[in-house]
């Protein structure tokens, strides 16, 4: 191994020895909740039904996070789907 590879391996091992990984997972959950609220706000602010990709692009987040938020919001009855793949606030 080169010296650079050894330094990288040591760095990764140090990260696993600390509580960085659980902290990153915790922050992701908070980020998902913020995304859910942001997605609902985006639908509420729009007069026309939107696709998940449009919302993801406007919020600057991954589409899969928006899809997850849409699924939860739809189950809660906060958004509806007037036509296939388009959503709006209920």
C-alpha positions in Angstrom: 0.0 0.0 0.0 1.1 3.5 -0.7 1.5 6.0 2.1 -1.7 7.8 0.9 -3.7 4.6 1.1 -2.4 3.9 4.6 -3.4 7.4 5.7 -6.9 6.9 4.3 -7.4 3.5 6.0 -6.3 5.0 9.3 -8.6 8.0 8.8 -11.6 5.7 8.2 -10.7 3.5 11.1 -10.6 6.6 13.3 -14.1 7.6 12.1 -15.5 4.2 13.0 -13.9 4.5 16.5 -15.8 7.7 17.2 -19.5 8.3 17.2 -19.5 10.0 13.8 -21.5 7.4 12.0 -24.5 7.3 14.4 -24.5 11.1 14.4 -24.7 11.1 10.6 -27.6 8.7 10.6 -29.4 10.9 13.2 -28.9 14.0 11.0 -30.3 12.2 8.0 -33.6 11.4 9.9 -33.9 15.1 10.8 -33.3 16.0 7.1 -36.0 13.6 6.0 -38.5 15.3 8.3 -37.5 18.7 7.0 -37.9 17.4 3.5 -41.5 16.1 4.3 -42.5 19.6 5.5 -40.8 21.3 2.6 -42.5 19.0 0.1 -45.9 19.7 1.6 -45.1 23.5 1.5 -44.1 23.2 -2.2 -47.4 21.5 -3.1 -49.4 24.0 -1.0 -47.6 26.9 -2.7 -48.4 25.6 -6.2 -51.7 26.2 -8.1 -51.1 23.3 -10.4 -50.3 19.6 -9.7 -46.5 18.8 -9.6 -44.4 15.8 -10.3 -41.9 14.5 -7.7 -39.0 15.5 -9.9 -40.2 19.0 -10.2 -40.4 19.3 -6.4 -37.0 17.7 -5.9 -35.4 20.1 -8.3 -37.0 23.1 -6.8 -35.9 22.0 -3.2 -32.5 20.9 -4.3 -32.9 17.4 -2.8 -32.8 13.8 -4.2 -36.0 12.6 -5.9 -36.1 9.5 -3.7 -36.5 11.7 -0.6 -39.4 13.5 -2.2 -40.9 10.2 -3.3 -40.7 9.0 0.3 -42.3 12.2 1.6 -45.0 12.0 -1.0 -45.9 8.4 0.1 -46.1 9.4 3.7 -48.1 12.6 3.0 -50.5 10.7 0.7 -51.1 8.1 3.5 -51.8 11.0 5.9 -54.3 12.5 3.5 -52.3 15.8 3.2 -51.8 15.5 -0.6 -53.9 14.0 -3.4 -53.1 12.7 -6.9 -55.5 14.2 -9.4 -53.7 12.3 -12.2 -51.0 9.6 -12.5 -47.6 10.8 -11.1 -48.9 14.4 -10.3 -49.7 15.6 -6.8 -51.2 18.6 -5.1 -52.1 19.7 -1.6 -55.4 18.3 -0.3 
